[in-house]
């Protein structure tokens, strides 16, 4: 199940919804809980990556501003 969900990540929204529904609709309650858990895990991972990117970008911009001030 985990590999099938990973394969959905790069799809356009319409295709993602179609394939997600094909997997989710026929699933039993335990499978649905597992699908949701795996998606929540993936969302958490993406949020951490975005947060890290934002922190790194802010730090780089701050350093660039400091370097510009020193050389002006």
C-alpha positions as CSV (number, residue, x, y, z in Angstrom):
1,X,0.0,0.0,0.0
2,X,2.8,2.5,0.9
3,X,4.4,2.2,-2.5
4,X,1.1,2.9,-4.3
5,X,0.6,6.0,-2.2
6,X,4.1,7.2,-2.9
7,X,3.4,6.9,-6.6
8,X,0.5,9.4,-6.3
9,X,2.6,12.3,-5.1
10,X,3.8,13.5,-8.4
11,X,0.5,13.3,-10.3
12,X,-1.6,16.3,-11.4
13,X,-4.6,16.9,-9.0
14,X,-7.3,15.4,-11.2
15,X,-5.3,12.2,-11.7
16,X,-4.4,12.1,-8.1
17,X,-8.0,12.3,-7.0
18,X,-9.1,9.6,-9.5
19,X,-6.4,7.1,-8.4
20,X,-6.9,7.9,-4.7
21,X,-10.6,7.3,-5.0
22,X,-10.0,4.0,-6.9
23,X,-7.8,2.9,-3.9
24,X,-9.9,4.4,-1.1
25,X,-13.5,3.7,-2.0
26,X,-13.4,-0.1,-2.1
27,X,-11.1,-0.3,1.0
28,X,-12.4,-1.7,4.3
29,X,-12.3,0.5,7.4
30,X,-8.9,-0.7,8.5
31,X,-7.4,-0.1,5.1
32,X,-8.9,3.3,4.9
33,X,-7.4,4.2,8.3
34,X,-4.0,3.0,7.0
35,X,-4.3,5.0,3.8
36,X,-5.1,8.2,5.8
37,X,-2.3,7.5,8.2
38,X,0.2,7.1,5.3
39,X,-1.1,10.3,3.7
40,X,-0.8,12.2,7.0
41,X,2.8,11.0,7.4
42,X,3.6,12.2,3.9
43,X,2.1,15.6,4.5
44,X,4.1,15.9,7.7
45,X,7.3,15.1,5.8
46,X,6.5,17.7,3.2
47,X,5.8,20.3,5.8
48,X,9.1,19.6,7.5
49,X,10.9,20.0,4.1
50,X,9.2,23.2,3.3
51,X,9.9,24.6,6.8
52,X,13.6,23.7,6.4
53,X,13.7,25.3,3.0
54,X,12.2,28.5,4.3
55,X,14.6,28.7,7.2
56,X,17.6,28.1,4.9
57,X,16.4,30.7,2.4
58,X,15.9,33.3,5.1
59,X,19.4,32.6,6.5
60,X,20.9,32.9,3.0
61,X,19.0,36.2,2.3
62,X,20.1,37.6,5.7
63,X,23.8,36.7,4.9
64,X,23.5,38.2,1.4
65,X,22.2,41.5,3.0
66,X,25.0,41.5,5.5
67,X,27.6,41.0,2.8
68,X,26.1,43.8,0.7
69,X,26.2,46.2,3.6
70,X,29.8,45.3,4.3
71,X,31.0,45.9,0.8
72,X,29.1,49.1,0.0
